[in-house]
Amino acid sequence: PIQNAQSPELLSRSIRGPKWLMSIVLPLDINFHAEHHLDSSVPHYWLKTYAEDLEKKAKPVWKEGYFMALKALFKKAI
């Protein structure tokens, strides 16, 4: 990530992980955070489809695995 970046895809990340874990830890598709910042008018239940469409169009967003994101969170907290 780049602090003070103008591009939303550089400011927020989308968390990837097993579906069962994402539905427990990050309900309502909160894990599609970067996609939400690219177009906040997309309802949460369409964010997964929107993310897939972005991949097909080769428009990358910052994606990170759940455990790597958790590690980064605790690293900053210490």
mmCIF file of the N, C-alpha and C atoms, coordinates in Angstrom:
data_MODEL
# 
_entry.id   MODEL 
# 
loop_
_atom_site.group_PDB 
_atom_site.id 
_atom_site.type_symbol 
_atom_site.label_atom_id 
_atom_site.label_alt_id 
_atom_site.label_comp_id 
_atom_site.label_asym_id 
_atom_site.label_entity_id 
_atom_site.label_seq_id 
_atom_site.pdbx_PDB_ins_code 
_atom_site.Cartn_x 
_atom_site.Cartn_y 
_atom_site.Cartn_z 
_atom_site.occupancy 
_atom_site.B_iso_or_equiv 
_atom_site.pdbx_formal_charge 
_atom_site.auth_seq_id 
_atom_site.auth_comp_id 
_atom_site.auth_asym_id 
_atom_site.auth_atom_id 
_atom_site.pdbx_PDB_model_num 
ATOM 1   N N  . PRO A 1 1  ? 0.826   -1.203  0.000   1.00 0.00 ? 1  PRO A N  1 
ATOM 2   C CA . PRO A 1 1  ? 0.000   0.000   0.000   1.00 0.00 ? 1  PRO A CA 1 
ATOM 3   C C  . PRO A 1 1  ? 0.861   1.254   0.000   1.00 0.00 ? 1  PRO A C  1 
ATOM 4   N N  . ILE A 1 2  ? 0.342   2.270   -0.575  1.00 0.00 ? 2  ILE A N  1 
ATOM 5   C CA . ILE A 1 2  ? 1.043   3.546   -0.614  1.00 0.00 ? 2  ILE A CA 1 
ATOM 6   C C  . ILE A 1 2  ? 0.210   4.550   0.172   1.00 0.00 ? 2  ILE A C  1 
ATOM 7   N N  . GLN A 1 3  ? 0.782   5.096   1.243   1.00 0.00 ? 3  GLN A N  1 
ATOM 8   C CA . GLN A 1 3  ? 0.046   6.083   2.020   1.00 0.00 ? 3  GLN A CA 1 
ATOM 9   C C  . GLN A 1 3  ? -0.177  7.332   1.185   1.00 0.00 ? 3  GLN A C  1 
ATOM 10  N N  . ASN A 1 4  ? -1.331  7.925   1.342   1.00 0.00 ? 4  ASN A N  1 
ATOM 11  C CA . ASN A 1 4  ? -1.736  9.131   0.618   1.00 0.00 ? 4  ASN A CA 1 
ATOM 12  C C  . ASN A 1 4  ? -1.840  8.913   -0.884  1.00 0.00 ? 4  ASN A C  1 
ATOM 13  N N  . ALA A 1 5  ? -2.007  7.672   -1.317  1.00 0.00 ? 5  ALA A N  1 
ATOM 14  C CA . ALA A 1 5  ? -2.173  7.379   -2.738  1.00 0.00 ? 5  ALA A CA 1 
ATOM 15  C C  . ALA A 1 5  ? -3.537  7.882   -3.200  1.00 0.00 ? 5  ALA A C  1 
ATOM 16  N N  . GLN A 1 6  ? -3.637  8.225   -4.453  1.00 0.00 ? 6  GLN A N  1 
ATOM 17  C CA . GLN A 1 6  ? -4.897  8.705   -5.009  1.00 0.00 ? 6  GLN A CA 1 
ATOM 18  C C  . GLN A 1 6  ? -5.775  7.557   -5.497  1.00 0.00 ? 6  GLN A C  1 
ATOM 19  N N  . SER A 1 7  ? -5.184  6.400   -5.767  1.00 0.00 ? 7  SER A N  1 
ATOM 20  C CA . SER A 1 7  ? -5.936  5.259   -6.297  1.00 0.00 ? 7  SER A CA 1 
ATOM 21  C C  . SER A 1 7  ? -6.516  4.419   -5.159  1.00 0.00 ? 7  SER A C  1 
ATOM 22  N N  . PRO A 1 8  ? -7.813  4.173   -5.177  1.00 0.00 ? 8  PRO A N  1 
ATOM 23  C CA . PRO A 1 8  ? -8.429  3.369   -4.116  1.00 0.00 ? 8  PRO A CA 1 
ATOM 24  C C  . PRO A 1 8  ? -7.827  1.976   -4.012  1.00 0.00 ? 8  PRO A C  1 
ATOM 25  N N  . GLU A 1 9  ? -7.413  1.397   -5.133  1.00 0.00 ? 9  GLU A N  1 
ATOM 26  C CA . GLU A 1 9  ? -6.862  0.042   -5.093  1.00 0.00 ? 9  GLU A CA 1 
ATOM 27  C C  . GLU A 1 9  ? -5.527  -0.019  -4.366  1.00 0.00 ? 9  GLU A C  1 
ATOM 28  N N  . LEU A 1 10 ? -4.902  1.126   -4.140  1.00 0.00 ? 10 LEU A N  1 
ATOM 29  C CA . LEU A 1 10 ? -3.644  1.162   -3.394  1.00 0.00 ? 10 LEU A CA 1 
ATOM 30  C C  . LEU A 1 10 ? -3.858  1.510   -1.921  1.00 0.00 ? 10 LEU A C  1 
ATOM 31  N N  . LEU A 1 11 ? -5.059  1.921   -1.569  1.00 0.00 ? 11 LEU A N  1 
ATOM 32  C CA . LEU A 1 11 ? -5.343  2.318   -0.190  1.00 0.00 ? 11 LEU A CA 1 
ATOM 33  C C  . LEU A 1 11 ? -6.039  1.239   0.627   1.00 0.00 ? 11 LEU A C  1 
ATOM 34  N N  . SER A 1 12 ? -6.794  0.386   -0.014  1.00 0.00 ? 12 SER A N  1 
ATOM 35  C CA . SER A 1 12 ? -7.535  -0.629  0.719   1.00 0.00 ? 12 SER A CA 1 
ATOM 36  C C  . SER A 1 12 ? -7.296  -1.990  0.098   1.00 0.00 ? 12 SER A C  1 
ATOM 37  N N  . ARG A 1 13 ? -7.370  -2.997  0.928   1.00 0.00 ? 13 ARG A N  1 
ATOM 38  C CA . ARG A 1 13 ? -7.131  -4.358  0.456   1.00 0.00 ? 13 ARG A CA 1 
ATOM 39  C C  . ARG A 1 13 ? -8.386  -5.200  0.573   1.00 0.00 ? 13 ARG A C  1 
ATOM 40  N N  . SER A 1 14 ? -8.423  -6.240  -0.223  1.00 0.00 ? 14 SER A N  1 
ATOM 41  C CA . SER A 1 14 ? -9.478  -7.231  -0.106  1.00 0.00 ? 14 SER A CA 1 
ATOM 42  C C  . SER A 1 14 ? -8.859  -8.474  0.503   1.00 0.00 ? 14 SER A C  1 
ATOM 43  N N  . ILE A 1 15 ? -9.543  -9.037  1.461   1.00 0.00 ? 15 ILE A N  1 
ATOM 44  C CA . ILE A 1 15 ? -9.039  -10.189 2.195   1.00 0.00 ? 15 ILE A CA 1 
ATOM 45  C C  . ILE A 1 15 ? -9.593  -11.456 1.555   1.00 0.00 ? 15 ILE A C  1 
ATOM 46  N N  . ARG A 1 16 ? -8.703  -12.382 1.279   1.00 0.00 ? 16 ARG A N  1 
ATOM 47  C CA . ARG A 1 16 ? -9.102  -13.657 0.695   1.00 0.00 ? 16 ARG A CA 1 
ATOM 48  C C  . ARG A 1 16 ? -8.892  -14.769 1.710   1.00 0.00 ? 16 ARG A C  1 
ATOM 49  N N  . GLY A 1 17 ? -9.770  -15.734 1.686   1.00 0.00 ? 17 GLY A N  1 
ATOM 50  C CA . GLY A 1 17 ? -9.675  -16.871 2.585   1.00 0.00 ? 17 GLY A CA 1 
ATOM 51  C C  . GLY A 1 17 ? -10.791 -17.845 2.307   1.00 0.00 ? 17 GLY A C  1 
ATOM 52  N N  . PRO A 1 18 ? -10.825 -18.937 3.049   1.00 0.00 ? 18 PRO A N  1 
ATOM 53  C CA . PRO A 1 18 ? -11.898 -19.919 2.851   1.00 0.00 ? 18 PRO A CA 1 
ATOM 54  C C  . PRO A 1 18 ? -13.271 -19.293 3.097   1.00 0.00 ? 18 PRO A C  1 
ATOM 55  N N  . LYS A 1 19 ? -14.229 -19.714 2.309   1.00 0.00 ? 19 LYS A N  1 
ATOM 56  C CA . LYS A 1 19 ? -15.575 -19.137 2.394   1.00 0.00 ? 19 LYS A CA 1 
ATOM 57  C C  . LYS A 1 19 ? -16.153 -19.249 3.798   1.00 0.00 ? 19 LYS A C  1 
ATOM 58  N N  . TRP A 1 20 ? -15.965 -20.395 4.457   1.00 0.00 ? 20 TRP A N  1 
ATOM 59  C CA . TRP A 1 20 ? -16.519 -20.584 5.800   1.00 0.00 ? 20 TRP A CA 1 
ATOM 60  C C  . TRP A 1 20 ? -15.907 -19.591 6.786   1.00 0.00 ? 20 TRP A C  1 
ATOM 61  N N  . LEU A 1 21 ? -14.605 -19.320 6.640   1.00 0.00 ? 21 LEU A N  1 
ATOM 62  C CA . LEU A 1 21 ? -13.933 -18.387 7.542   1.00 0.00 ? 21 LEU A CA 1 
ATOM 63  C C  . LEU A 1 21 ? -14.365 -16.947 7.266   1.00 0.00 ? 21 LEU A C  1 
ATOM 64  N N  . MET A 1 22 ? -14.461 -16.600 6.000   1.00 0.00 ? 22 MET A N  1 
ATOM 65  C CA . MET A 1 22 ? -14.861 -15.240 5.648   1.00 0.00 ? 22 MET A CA 1 
ATOM 66  C C  . MET A 1 22 ? -16.281 -14.941 6.122   1.00 0.00 ? 22 MET A C  1 
ATOM 67  N N  . SER A 1 23 ? -17.171 -15.925 6.036   1.00 0.00 ? 23 SER A N  1 
ATOM 68  C CA . SER A 1 23 ? -18.558 -15.689 6.457   1.00 0.00 ? 23 SER A CA 1 
ATOM 69  C C  . SER A 1 23 ? -18.676 -15.550 7.970   1.00 0.00 ? 23 SER A C  1 
ATOM 70  N N  . ILE A 1 24 ? -17.738 -16.133 8.716   1.00 0.00 ? 24 ILE A N  1 
ATOM 71  C CA . ILE A 1 24 ? -17.769 -16.018 10.182  1.00 0.00 ? 24 ILE A CA 1 
ATOM 72  C C  . ILE A 1 24 ? -17.067 -14.747 10.643  1.00 0.00 ? 24 ILE A C  1 
ATOM 73  N N  . VAL A 1 25 ? -15.863 -14.516 10.117  1.00 0.00 ? 25 VAL A N  1 
ATOM 74  C CA . VAL A 1 25 ? -15.018 -13.422 10.598  1.00 0.00 ? 25 VAL A CA 1 
ATOM 75  C C  . VAL A 1 25 ? -15.359 -12.090 9.925   1.00 0.00 ? 25 VAL A C  1 
ATOM 76  N N  . LEU A 1 26 ? -15.655 -12.130 8.641   1.00 0.00 ? 26 LEU A N  1 
ATOM 77  C CA . LEU A 1 26 ? -15.954 -10.910 7.881   1.00 0.00 ? 26 LEU A CA 1 
ATOM 78  C C  . LEU A 1 26 ? -17.287 -11.092 7.152   1.00 0.00 ? 26 LEU A C  1 
ATOM 79  N N  . PRO A 1 27 ? -18.409 -11.033 7.874   1.00 0.00 ? 27 PRO A N  1 
ATOM 80  C CA . PRO A 1 27 ? -19.712 -11.274 7.248   1.00 0.00 ? 27 PRO A CA 1 
ATOM 81  C C  . PRO A 1 27 ? -20.115 -10.155 6.286   1.00 0.00 ? 27 PRO A C  1 
ATOM 82  N N  . LEU A 1 28 ? -21.129 -10.423 5.509   1.00 0.00 ? 28 LEU A N  1 
ATOM 83  C CA . LEU A 1 28 ? -21.698 -9.465  4.553   1.00 0.00 ? 28 LEU A CA 1 
ATOM 84  C C  . LEU A 1 28 ? -20.674 -8.980  3.534   1.00 0.00 ? 28 LEU A C  1 
ATOM 85  N N  . ASP A 1 29 ? -19.750 -9.863  3.178   1.00 0.00 ? 29 ASP A N  1 
ATOM 86  C CA . ASP A 1 29 ? -18.760 -9.578  2.129   1.00 0.00 ? 29 ASP A CA 1 
ATOM 87  C C  . ASP A 1 29 ? -17.870 -8.383  2.442   1.00 0.00 ? 29 ASP A C  1 
ATOM 88  N N  . ILE A 1 30 ? -17.627 -8.142  3.717   1.00 0.00 ? 30 ILE A N  1 
ATOM 89  C CA . ILE A 1 30 ? -16.730 -7.060  4.121   1.00 0.00 ? 30 ILE A CA 1 
ATOM 90  C C  . ILE A 1 30 ? -15.326 -7.295  3.579   1.00 0.00 ? 30 ILE A C  1 
ATOM 91  N N  . ASN A 1 31 ? -14.986 -8.555  3.323   1.00 0.00 ? 31 ASN A N  1 
ATOM 92  C CA . ASN A 1 31 ? -13.639 -8.861  2.833   1.00 0.00 ? 31 ASN A CA 1 
ATOM 93  C C  . ASN A 1 31 ? -13.361 -8.277  1.450   1.00 0.00 ? 31 ASN A C  1 
ATOM 94  N N  . PHE A 1 32 ? -14.379 -7.851  0.717   1.00 0.00 ? 32 PHE A N  1 
ATOM 95  C CA . PHE A 1 32 ? -14.179 -7.219  -0.594  1.00 0.00 ? 32 PHE A CA 1 
ATOM 96  C C  . PHE A 1 32 ? -14.051 -5.700  -0.422  1.00 0.00 ? 32 PHE A C  1 
ATOM 97  N N  . HIS A 1 33 ? -13.128 -5.295  0.408   1.00 0.00 ? 33 HIS A N  1 
ATOM 98  C CA . HIS A 1 33 ? -12.990 -3.886  0.782   1.00 0.00 ? 33 HIS A CA 1 
ATOM 99  C C  . HIS A 1 33 ? -12.478 -3.018  -0.374  1.00 0.00 ? 33 HIS A C  1 
ATOM 100 N N  . ALA A 1 34 ? -11.461 -3.497  -1.089  1.00 0.00 ? 34 ALA A N  1 
ATOM 101 C CA . ALA A 1 34 ? -10.910 -2.704  -2.199  1.00 0.00 ? 34 ALA A CA 1 
ATOM 102 C C  . ALA A 1 34 ? -11.957 -2.510  -3.294  1.00 0.00 ? 34 ALA A C  1 
ATOM 103 N N  . GLU A 1 35 ? -12.706 -3.555  -3.590  1.00 0.00 ? 35 GLU A N  1 
ATOM 104 C CA . GLU A 1 35 ? -13.751 -3.450  -4.611  1.00 0.00 ? 35 GLU A CA 1 
ATOM 105 C C  . GLU A 1 35 ? -14.822 -2.442  -4.177  1.00 0.00 ? 35 GLU A C  1 
ATOM 106 N N  . HIS A 1 36 ? -15.155 -2.453  -2.903  1.00 0.00 ? 36 HIS A N  1 
ATOM 107 C CA . HIS A 1 36 ? -16.124 -1.488  -2.382  1.00 0.00 ? 36 HIS A CA 1 
ATOM 108 C C  . HIS A 1 36 ? -15.628 -0.056  -2.592  1.00 0.00 ? 36 HIS A C  1 
ATOM 109 N N  . HIS A 1 37 ? -14.345 0.178   -2.381  1.00 0.00 ? 37 HIS A N  1 
ATOM 110 C CA . HIS A 1 37 ? -13.810 1.526   -2.556  1.00 0.00 ? 37 HIS A CA 1 
ATOM 111 C C  . HIS A 1 37 ? -13.724 1.939   -4.023  1.00 0.00 ? 37 HIS A C  1 
ATOM 112 N N  . LEU A 1 38 ? -13.620 0.969   -4.913  1.00 0.00 ? 38 LEU A N  1 
ATOM 113 C CA . LEU A 1 38 ? -13.628 1.300   -6.335  1.00 0.00 ? 38 LEU A CA 1 
ATOM 114 C C  . LEU A 1 38 ? -15.001 1.752   -6.794  1.00 0.00 ? 38 LEU A C  1 
ATOM 115 N N  . ASP A 1 39 ? -16.054 1.152   -6.226  1.00 0.00 ? 39 ASP A N  1 
ATOM 116 C CA . ASP A 1 39 ? -17.423 1.545   -6.577  1.00 0.00 ? 39 ASP A CA 1 
ATOM 117 C C  . ASP A 1 39 ? -18.330 1.266   -5.382  1.00 0.00 ? 39 ASP A C  1 
ATOM 118 N N  . SER A 1 40 ? -18.513 2.254   -4.559  1.00 0.00 ? 40 SER A N  1 
ATOM 119 C CA . SER A 1 40 ? -19.296 2.075   -3.331  1.00 0.00 ? 40 SER A CA 1 
ATOM 120 C C  . SER A 1 40 ? -20.791 1.905   -3.588  1.00 0.00 ? 40 SER A C  1 
ATOM 121 N N  . SER A 1 41 ? -21.229 2.096   -4.824  1.00 0.00 ? 41 SER A N  1 
ATOM 122 C CA . SER A 1 41 ? -22.648 1.912   -5.124  1.00 0.00 ? 41 SER A CA 1 
ATOM 123 C C  . SER A 1 41 ? -23.022 0.440   -5.325  1.00 0.00 ? 41 SER A C  1 
ATOM 124 N N  . VAL A 1 42 ? -22.027 -0.433  -5.430  1.00 0.00 ? 42 VAL A N  1 
ATOM 125 C CA . VAL A 1 42 ? -22.292 -1.868  -5.606  1.00 0.00 ? 42 VAL A CA 1 
ATOM 126 C C  . VAL A 1 42 ? -22.739 -2.441  -4.259  1.00 0.00 ? 42 VAL A C  1 
ATOM 127 N N  . PRO A 1 43 ? -23.927 -3.061  -4.206  1.00 0.00 ? 43 PRO A N  1 
ATOM 128 C CA . PRO A 1 43 ? -24.395 -3.650  -2.943  1.00 0.00 ? 43 PRO A CA 1 
ATOM 129 C C  . PRO A 1 43 ? -23.473 -4.789  -2.503  1.00 0.00 ? 43 PRO A C  1 
ATOM 130 N N  . HIS A 1 44 ? -23.398 -5.037  -1.209  1.00 0.00 ? 44 HIS A N  1 
ATOM 131 C CA . HIS A 1 44 ? -22.467 -6.034  -0.694  1.00 0.00 ? 44 HIS A CA 1 
ATOM 132 C C  . HIS A 1 44 ? -22.676 -7.410  -1.313  1.00 0.00 ? 44 HIS A C  1 
ATOM 133 N N  . TYR A 1 45 ? -23.907 -7.768  -1.620  1.00 0.00 ? 45 TYR A N  1 
ATOM 134 C CA . TYR A 1 45 ? -24.160 -9.093  -2.172  1.00 0.00 ? 45 TYR A CA 1 
ATOM 135 C C  . TYR A 1 45 ? -23.703 -9.232  -3.630  1.00 0.00 ? 45 TYR A C  1 
ATOM 136 N N  . TRP A 1 46 ? -23.285 -8.151  -4.269  1.00 0.00 ? 46 TRP A N  1 
ATOM 137 C CA . TRP A 1 46 ? -22.735 -8.212  -5.631  1.00 0.00 ? 46 TRP A CA 1 
ATOM 138 C C  . TRP A 1 46 ? -21.220 -8.013  -5.660  1.00 0.00 ? 46 TRP A C  1 
ATOM 139 N N  . LEU A 1 47 ? -20.596 -7.799  -4.511  1.00 0.00 ? 47 LEU A N  1 
ATOM 140 C CA . LEU A 1 47 ? -19.168 -7.499  -4.502  1.00 0.00 ? 47 LEU A CA 1 
ATOM 141 C C  . LEU A 1 47 ? -18.309 -8.657  -5.017  1.00 0.00 ? 47 LEU A C  1 
ATOM 142 N N  . LYS A 1 48 ? -18.683 -9.891  -4.711  1.00 0.00 ? 48 LYS A N  1 
ATOM 143 C CA . LYS A 1 48 ? -17.907 -11.034 -5.213  1.00 0.00 ? 48 LYS A CA 1 
ATOM 144 C C  . LYS A 1 48 ? -17.951 -11.074 -6.742  1.00 0.00 ? 48 LYS A C  1 
ATOM 145 N N  . THR A 1 49 ? -19.114 -10.890 -7.315  1.00 0.00 ? 49 THR A N  1 
ATOM 146 C CA . THR A 1 49 ? -19.260 -10.877 -8.773  1.00 0.00 ? 49 THR A CA 1 
ATOM 147 C C  . THR A 1 49 ? -18.498 -9.706  -9.364  1.00 0.00 ? 49 THR A C  1 
ATOM 148 N N  . TYR A 1 50 ? -18.566 -8.562  -8.707  1.00 0.00 ? 50 TYR A N  1 
ATOM 149 C CA . TYR A 1 50 ? -17.835 -7.376  -9.152  1.00 0.00 ? 50 TYR A CA 1 
ATOM 150 C C  . TYR A 1 50 ? -16.329 -7.645  -9.132  1.00 0.00 ? 50 TYR A C  1 
ATOM 151 N N  . ALA A 1 51 ? -15.845 -8.306  -8.080  1.00 0.00 ? 51 ALA A N  1 
ATOM 152 C CA . ALA A 1 51 ? -14.423 -8.656  -7.989  1.00 0.00 ? 51 ALA A CA 1 
ATOM 153 C C  . ALA A 1 51 ? -14.017 -9.592  -9.126  1.00 0.00 ? 51 ALA A C  1 
ATOM 154 N N  . GLU A 1 52 ? -14.865 -10.554 -9.438  1.00 0.00 ? 52 GLU A N  1 
ATOM 155 C CA . GLU A 1 52 ? -14.581 -11.477 -10.542 1.00 0.00 ? 52 GLU A CA 1 
ATOM 156 C C  . GLU A 1 52 ? -14.551 -10.733 -11.874 1.00 0.00 ? 52 GLU A C  1 
ATOM 157 N N  . ASP A 1 53 ? -15.467 -9.794  -12.063 1.00 0.00 ? 53 ASP A N  1 
ATOM 158 C CA . ASP A 1 53 ? -15.487 -8.986  -13.294 1.00 0.00 ? 53 ASP A CA 1 
ATOM 159 C C  . ASP A 1 53 ? -14.221 -8.142  -13.414 1.00 0.00 ? 53 ASP A C  1 
ATOM 160 N N  . LEU A 1 54 ? -13.768 -7.573  -12.307 1.00 0.00 ? 54 LEU A N  1 
ATOM 161 C CA . LEU A 1 54 ? -12.533 -6.784  -12.334 1.00 0.00 ? 54 LEU A CA 1 
ATOM 162 C C  . LEU A 1 54 ? -11.335 -7.645  -12.738 1.00 0.00 ? 54 LEU A C  1 
ATOM 163 N N  . GLU A 1 55 ? -11.297 -8.879  -12.228 1.00 0.00 ? 55 GLU A N  1 
ATOM 164 C CA . GLU A 1 55 ? -10.204 -9.790  -12.598 1.00 0.00 ? 55 GLU A CA 1 
ATOM 165 C C  . GLU A 1 55 ? -10.245 -10.113 -14.084 1.00 0.00 ? 55 GLU A C  1 
ATOM 166 N N  . LYS A 1 56 ? -11.421 -10.354 -14.620 1.00 0.00 ? 56 LYS A N  1 
ATOM 167 C CA . LYS A 1 56 ? -11.565 -10.652 -16.048 1.00 0.00 ? 56 LYS A CA 1 
ATOM 168 C C  . LYS A 1 56 ? -11.118 -9.477  -16.904 1.00 0.00 ? 56 LYS A C  1 
ATOM 169 N N  . LYS A 1 57 ? -11.350 -8.258  -16.407 1.00 0.00 ? 57 LYS A N  1 
ATOM 170 C CA . LYS A 1 57 ? -10.965 -7.050  -17.144 1.00 0.00 ? 57 LYS A CA 1 
ATOM 171 C C  . LYS A 1 57 ? -9.529  -6.630  -16.847 1.00 0.00 ? 57 LYS A C  1 
ATOM 172 N N  . ALA A 1 58 ? -8.818  -7.449  -16.071 1.00 0.00 ? 58 ALA A N  1 
ATOM 173 C CA . ALA A 1 58 ? -7.414  -7.190  -15.706 1.00 0.00 ? 58 ALA A CA 1 
ATOM 174 C C  . ALA A 1 58 ? -7.247  -5.850  -14.980 1.00 0.00 ? 58 ALA A C  1 
ATOM 175 N N  . LYS A 1 59 ? -8.214  -5.536  -14.117 1.00 0.00 ? 59 LYS A N  1 
ATOM 176 C CA . LYS A 1 59 ? -8.102  -4.350  -13.268 1.00 0.00 ? 59 LYS A CA 1 
ATOM 177 C C  . LYS A 1 59 ? -7.758  -4.843  -11.865 1.00 0.00 ? 59 LYS A C  1 
ATOM 178 N N  . PRO A 1 60 ? -6.475  -4.810  -11.528 1.00 0.00 ? 60 PRO A N  1 
ATOM 179 C CA . PRO A 1 60 ? -6.057  -5.417  -10.261 1.00 0.00 ? 60 PRO A CA 1 
ATOM 180 C C  . PRO A 1 60 ? -6.442  -4.573  -9.043  1.00 0.00 ? 60 PRO A C  1 
ATOM 181 N N  . VAL A 1 61 ? -6.695  -5.267  -7.959  1.00 0.00 ? 61 VAL A N  1 
ATOM 182 C CA . VAL A 1 61 ? -6.871  -4.635  -6.658  1.00 0.00 ? 61 VAL A CA 1 
ATOM 183 C C  . VAL A 1 61 ? -5.902  -5.335  -5.707  1.00 0.00 ? 61 VAL A C  1 
ATOM 184 N N  . TRP A 1 62 ? -5.612  -4.684  -4.604  1.00 0.00 ? 62 TRP A N  1 
ATOM 185 C CA . TRP A 1 62 ? -4.700  -5.255  -3.627  1.00 0.00 ? 62 TRP A CA 1 
ATOM 186 C C  . TRP A 1 62 ? -5.430  -6.352  -2.872  1.00 0.00 ? 62 TRP A C  1 
ATOM 187 N N  . LYS A 1 63 ? -4.961  -7.588  -3.040  1.00 0.00 ? 63 LYS A N  1 
ATOM 188 C CA . LYS A 1 63 ? -5.557  -8.740  -2.373  1.00 0.00 ? 63 LYS A CA 1 
ATOM 189 C C  . LYS A 1 63 ? -4.531  -9.326  -1.409  1.00 0.00 ? 63 LYS A C  1 
ATOM 190 N N  . GLU A 1 64 ? -5.007  -9.779  -0.283  1.00 0.00 ? 64 GLU A N  1 
ATOM 191 C CA . GLU A 1 64 ? -4.118  -10.375 0.700   1.00 0.00 ? 64 GLU A CA 1 
ATOM 192 C C  . GLU A 1 64 ? -4.854  -11.509 1.390   1.00 0.00 ? 64 GLU A C  1 
ATOM 193 N N  . GLY A 1 65 ? -4.128  -12.562 1.712   1.00 0.00 ? 65 GLY A N  1 
ATOM 194 C CA . GLY A 1 65 ? -4.711  -13.681 2.434   1.00 0.00 ? 65 GLY A CA 1 
ATOM 195 C C  . GLY A 1 65 ? -5.090  -13.269 3.850   1.00 0.00 ? 65 GLY A C  1 
ATOM 196 N N  . TYR A 1 66 ? -6.055  -13.954 4.412   1.00 0.00 ? 66 TYR A N  1 
ATOM 197 C CA . TYR A 1 66 ? -6.565  -13.604 5.736   1.00 0.00 ? 66 TYR A CA 1 
ATOM 198 C C  . TYR A 1 66 ? -5.469  -13.591 6.793   1.00 0.00 ? 66 TYR A C  1 
ATOM 199 N N  . PHE A 1 67 ? -4.643  -14.629 6.822   1.00 0.00 ? 67 PHE A N  1 
ATOM 200 C CA . PHE A 1 67 ? -3.638  -14.725 7.872   1.00 0.00 ? 67 PHE A CA 1 
ATOM 201 C C  . PHE A 1 67 ? -2.519  -13.695 7.693   1.00 0.00 ? 67 PHE A C  1 
ATOM 202 N N  . MET A 1 68 ? -2.202  -13.343 6.460   1.00 0.00 ? 68 MET A N  1 
ATOM 203 C CA . MET A 1 68 ? -1.207  -12.295 6.219   1.00 0.00 ? 68 MET A CA 1 
ATOM 204 C C  . MET A 1 68 ? -1.763  -10.935 6.660   1.00 0.00 ? 68 MET A C  1 
ATOM 205 N N  . ALA A 1 69 ? -3.026  -10.692 6.397   1.00 0.00 ? 69 ALA A N  1 
ATOM 206 C CA . ALA A 1 69 ? -3.654  -9.437  6.819   1.00 0.00 ? 69 ALA A CA 1 
ATOM 207 C C  . ALA A 1 69 ? -3.706  -9.346  8.341   1.00 0.00 ? 69 ALA A C  1 
ATOM 208 N N  . LEU A 1 70 ? -4.030  -10.460 8.981   1.00 0.00 ? 70 LEU A N  1 
ATOM 209 C CA . LEU A 1 70 ? -4.069  -10.504 10.436  1.00 0.00 ? 70 LEU A CA 1 
ATOM 210 C C  . LEU A 1 70 ? -2.679  -10.241 11.017  1.00 0.00 ? 70 LEU A C  1 
ATOM 211 N N  . LYS A 1 71 ? -1.686  -10.845 10.421  1.00 0.00 ? 71 LYS A N  1 
ATOM 212 C CA . LYS A 1 71 ? -0.301  -10.641 10.863  1.00 0.00 ? 71 LYS A CA 1 
ATOM 213 C C  . LYS A 1 71 ? 0.091   -9.163  10.730  1.00 0.00 ? 71 LYS A C  1 
ATOM 214 N N  . ALA A 1 72 ? -0.256  -8.543  9.605   1.00 0.00 ? 72 ALA A N  1 
ATOM 215 C CA . ALA A 1 72 ? 0.061   -7.130  9.383   1.00 0.00 ? 72 ALA A CA 1 
ATOM 216 C C  . ALA A 1 72 ? -0.667  -6.249  10.399  1.00 0.00 ? 72 ALA A C  1 
ATOM 217 N N  . LEU A 1 73 ? -1.901  -6.604  10.739  1.00 0.00 ? 73 LEU A N  1 
ATOM 218 C CA . LEU A 1 73 ? -2.673  -5.842  11.714  1.00 0.00 ? 73 LEU A CA 1 
ATOM 219 C C  . LEU A 1 73 ? -1.997  -5.863  13.079  1.00 0.00 ? 73 LEU A C  1 
ATOM 220 N N  . PHE A 1 74 ? -1.600  -7.054  13.517  1.00 0.00 ? 74 PHE A N  1 
ATOM 221 C CA . PHE A 1 74 ? -0.970  -7.163  14.832  1.00 0.00 ? 74 PHE A CA 1 
ATOM 222 C C  . PHE A 1 74 ? 0.431   -6.562  14.834  1.00 0.00 ? 74 PHE A C  1 
ATOM 223 N N  . LYS A 1 75 ? 1.111   -6.603  13.713  1.00 0.00 ? 75 LYS A N  1 
ATOM 224 C CA . LYS A 1 75 ? 2.440   -6.005  13.624  1.00 0.00 ? 75 LYS A CA 1 
ATOM 225 C C  . LYS A 1 75 ? 2.348   -4.494  13.838  1.00 0.00 ? 75 LYS A C  1 
ATOM 226 N N  . LYS A 1 76 ? 1.318   -3.857  13.280  1.00 0.00 ? 76 LYS A N  1 
ATOM 227 C CA . LYS A 1 76 ? 1.138   -2.416  13.430  1.00 0.00 ? 76 LYS A CA 1 
ATOM 228 C C  . LYS A 1 76 ? 0.657   -2.069  14.834  1.00 0.00 ? 76 LYS A C  1 
ATOM 229 N N  . ALA A 1 77 ? -0.041  -2.983  15.486  1.00 0.00 ? 77 ALA A N  1 
ATOM 230 C CA . ALA A 1 77 ? -0.590  -2.721  16.820  1.00 0.00 ? 77 ALA A CA 1 
ATOM 231 C C  . ALA A 1 77 ? 0.499   -2.761  17.893  1.00 0.00 ? 77 ALA A C  1 
ATOM 232 N N  . ILE A 1 78 ? 1.576   -3.443  17.612  1.00 0.00 ? 78 ILE A N  1 
ATOM 233 C CA . ILE A 1 78 ? 2.638   -3.604  18.618  1.00 0.00 ? 78 ILE A CA 1 
ATOM 234 C C  . ILE A 1 78 ? 3.607   -2.451  18.571  1.00 0.00 ? 78 ILE A C  1 
# 
